[in-house]
Amino acid sequence: MAHRPSAPRSSTRRTTVLAALLAGAGLLTATACSGDDSSDAAGKAKTEKSTVSVTDATGAAVKTPAHPRRVVVLSEMDLDSALTLGVEPVGLTAARGQKGAPGYLADKAAKIPLVGTVTGPDIEKVVAAKPDVILAGQLADTQVLAQLRKVAPTLVTIGKDKDWKSSLTLTGKALGKSNEAKKFLTGYDEKAAALKKDLGARAGSEVSVARYSAKGTAVMQQGVFVSDVLEDLGLTRPGIQAEQGEGHSTPISNENLKEIDGDWLFIGTLDPTSESGLLKQLQAEPAYRALKAVKDKHATVVDGSKWTSLGGAQAAESVLADIRAAMVK
C-alpha cells in the first residue's frame, strides 16, 4: 500500500531553509558568471555534457547529473536498487514496519542517515543531506514533490504496477548505471530459470504467501512484488491470490484461512525475533492446523521485509533462494 507523506512540521521553517538553499545556489551562479565569455561557454558546455535527461515513472523528463554522487532514496525499493547498482545513498527513509532500512538490507545500510519515515521525507533533513539526485519511489503528493525538486532533481521511480525490474532499469539510467542494471537482470533471469528447472514437477505447485502481525493474517494478491517473482517461476496461486488486490495486502479472518491454503505456504513477518517461534505458535491454532500446507510440513516462516513489503532487486534474488531452500529436494 502506498503511504502518503505527512505534512511538513513547519512551513515557515521549511520555507526559510529552502530560501537559504536557493540563495546559496544563486550566489554560486553569480560567481560562475563573473568570468569572461570563453570561460562561461566552456563551463556551459561541460555542464551540458555532464547531465542527462531521464524520463521517470510518471512520464516527466528530469535532467540529472550523468554520474550522481549524493543520492537520497525515499523508498525501500530505491534503497535496494541503489545498493544493487553499487551506489551508497546519503539518506534514506524508514521501511514499512521498520525503524530504518528493511531488515534484509540493514547491514549494508547501517551507516546511511535517516531523512524521513515510512510516511514521507523530512524536507529539512533531505536538504541537509545535500543530494544531487532524489529517488522518490512511488511518492504521489505533488506538493512534497515540488518541495523536493527545489532541493535537487527528483524522479518518481516506481510505476503504478510497482514492477521492480522497470524501477531498477529506470534507476540505472538515473544513476549512470544502466549496464549494471542490465547485468543484474540477466543474472536474475538465469537464476529464476535454473530454479524453475530444479523445481521439476513442483514448478506447477500452488504457492500461498501471507503476512502475519499482531493484527492477524493478511494475504498477498496480484499486483505486489512477491507475486511477480512467483510468476517468473510459473508457480500458481490459490483462491483470491490469483486476483488483483486493491491494496498492498488483504486481511483475512481465521474463518477464511482457506484463502491461504495451497501446496506450499510462506508466511512473512516483520519481527525477526518471532520467526523461529511463529510457525509453532500458528500450528497451535486449529484454523492453521487444518491447512494442507501445514499438514504436509510445507509451511515456512520468511523475512517479511523482503517477501511481503515493497521489494526490489536484492529482495527478488533472496526470495528465489528461500524458495529453493524450501521446495527443492
N, C-alpha and C positions, 0 to 999 in steps of 0.2 A: 504494500500500500504506500503510495507516495505521501510524504509528510510535507505540509505547508509550513514554511518558516514562520516563527513568531515575529511580532512586530519588534523593531529595534527598541532598546530600552529608553533612549533619549534622543529624540530627533534633533534637538538643539546641539547636543554634544556631537552627534554624528555629523551634522552639517558643518560644524566648526572644524572637525578633523578632516573632512573631505575638502573643505575650502583651503585648509593649510596645505593639503597634498597637492591640490591643483595649483596653488600659488607657487609651490616649490617647482612644479613642472613648468610653470610659466617662466620662472627665473632661469631654469636650465635652458629653455628655448631662447630667452633673450641673450644669454651668454653665448650660445651656439651661433647666434645670428650676428655677433659683434665682429666676426672676422671678415675677410674680403670675399668677393663674389665667387672666386675659384674654390675657396675653402667650403663655402656654402654648397656649391654644386657637387663637390666631391663627397661632402657629408650626406647630401640628399641621395646621391647615387648609392652610397654604401648602405644607407637605411633601407632603400627600396629593395636592394639585393638581399638584405638580412631579414626581410619579412615575407610571409606567405599569407594567402587568403584561404581560409578553411571554412567550408560550409558545415554548420553544426546540425544537430538533430532536429532543429526547428526550421531549417532551410535558410537561416541567416548566414550571411557571409561575414566572417570575422577575420580581421587582419592581425596576425600573431607573429612573434619573433620566430625565425626559422628554427632556432635551437634554444628554446626557453631554458633558463637556469633556475628560476624560482617559481615553482608550480604549487598552487594551492588547490586541494581537492575537496569537494563538498559532498561526496557520497562514497560509500564503501566500494562501489564498482570502480569509481575513478581512482581510488587508492590502489585497488588490485591491479588495474590497468597500468598505472604509472610504475608501480614496483615491477610488474611483469616486463615492462619495456626498459628497465634499468634506470629509472628516474626516481629519486627520493624526494617527495614533496617537502615543502617548508611549512605546510599547515594542512590539517585535516579536521573533519567534523566527526563526532562520535557515531558509531554504527548503531543499528537497531538493537535495543536491549543491552548496550554496552556502554562503559564509561569512556571508552576510547576507540581504537581500531577494532575491527572484528577479530574474534579470537584466533582465527587461523592465520592472521597477519600480525598479531600483537607483537611478536618478537622482532619482526622486520621493521615495524613502525614505532617501536618503543621510544625513539628519540624525536619523533615528529610532534611539534606543538599542536594543541587543540585550538581551533579557531571557531568552534561552534558546537552545537549539539545536533542530535538527530532531527530536531525540529527546524534547524536552519543555522546559517552562519551569524557570527557576531561581527558586524561590519568593522568595528574598531580593531579587532584582533586580525581581521583579514588585512586591513591597511598596515598594521604593524609588521606583518609578515613580508611586506614589500614584494608582492608577486609580480612576475611579468606575464603570467597567464593564470587564469582561474578556470578550472574544470567544474562546472556547476551541476553535474549529474542530471537529474530529472526536474530540477528546480523550475517551477512554473509561475512563481509570483513575479509579475512584471515590475513592480516597484523595487523589490530586492535586486532583481537582475539589473535594473537601471542604476542602482547604487553601486553594485559590483563593477559595472562597466566604466564607472568613473575612476575606479581604482586600477583596473588592468583589463586587457582583452578577456572576455568571458564567453565560454562556449557551453551550451547545453549538450551534454554528451550521450544522453540516454533517450532513445525514441519511445514512442507510445507502446511499442511491442516489447520494450525492455530487453532487447536482444543483446547479449554480452559480446557476441562476435562483432556486430556492427559498431558497438561502442568502443571496443578495442581498436578496430580499424580507424575510426574517427580520431581517437586519442593518439594513435600512432602518427596520423597526419599533423595533429596539433603540436606534438612534441618533437617532430622531426625524426620519428622512429618508425616509419612505415615498413621498412624492411624487417625490423624486429617483430612487428605485429604479424606480418605475413608468415614469418618463420615459425612463430608460436602457433598460429592457427593450423599450419601444415602439420606440425608435430602433434597437435591435439587431435586432428582428424585421423592421423596414423594410430594414435593410442586408442581412440574410440573404435576404429575398425578392428584392431587387434583384440580388444576386449570383446567386441561383438562376436568375433570368430571363436574365441576361447569359451564364451558362454555356451556355445553349442546349442543343444535343444532348449536350454533355458533362455535363449535370446528372445523367445516369444512369450516369456512369462508376464503375468500381471504383477506390476510393482506398485505398491502404495506408499505415499510419503505424507507424513503428518508432522505437525509441530505440537509440542506439549509444554505447557506452562502452568502456573498457579491458577490461571483462569480456565484451564481444561485443554481439550484437544481441538485442533483445527486442521483441516485437510488442505493440501496444496493442489489446486486445479491447474488448468491450462493457462498460459499467458504469464507464467513465472519462470524464473531461471532454471530450477531443477527439472521442470517438465521438458524444457528444451534439451537438456543433457540426456534425459531418458529417451527422448525421441531419437536422438542421434544413435542410440543403441538398439532401436527397434523394439523397445520394451513397451508394453501396453499398460493402460491404467484402468482400474475398476471403478464402477459407479460414476459419481459426479466428477471424478478426477479426469475423466475423458472430455469434460465440458469446460468451456471458457469461464473463468471465475470473475466475479465483479470486483474483488479486491485482491490483496496480497494472499490471504488465506481465508478459508471458510470455517467458522466454528461449528462443531457438531457435538451433540449430546451423547451420553453413553448409550442411549436407546438407539441411536443411529450409527453406531460404530461399524456397522456392516459396510458403510461407505469407505472405510479404510481397510477392508478385508481384501486379500489377494494372495497370490503365491508367495510374495515377499513383502515385508513391511519395514520401512526405515522411519524411525521417529527422531525428529530433531529437537534439541533443547539448547537454550542459550546459556544454561548454567552448567559449566563443565564439571562442577563438584558433584552434580547429581547424575552424571552419565552412567557411572558404574552401578548405581543402585536403582536407577529409574526403571529398567526392564523388570526387575524383581518386584518393584512396587506395583507396576502395571499388571503383572501376571497375577497379583493377588486380587485384582478386581475381576468379577465374573464376566463383565462385558468384554474385557480384553482376552481373558482366558478362552472365550468362545471363538475367537478369531482363528481362521485356518492357519495363517502365517505363524501365529503364536504356538498353536498345537504342533506344527511341523518344525518348530525351532528355527523359523526363518525370519524372526524379528530382530532388528539391530538398532541400537540407540546411536545416533550420529551427532556430530557438531552442527547445531542449528545455525551458527554464524556463517557457514558455507553452504549448507543444504537448503535451509528454509528462509534465508534472507535475500538481499538483492543480488548477490553472486558476483561473478567475474571470472577472469581467465584462470587464475590460480585455483579458485574455488572449483571450477569445472574439472580441472585435472585431478584435484583432490577427491571429488565425487566419484570419478572413474576408478580411482584407487580403492575407495571404500566399497564400491560395488564389486570390484574384482575380489577383494578380501572376503566378502560375504557370500558371493554367488558362484565363484569359480572354484571348482573342487579338483 
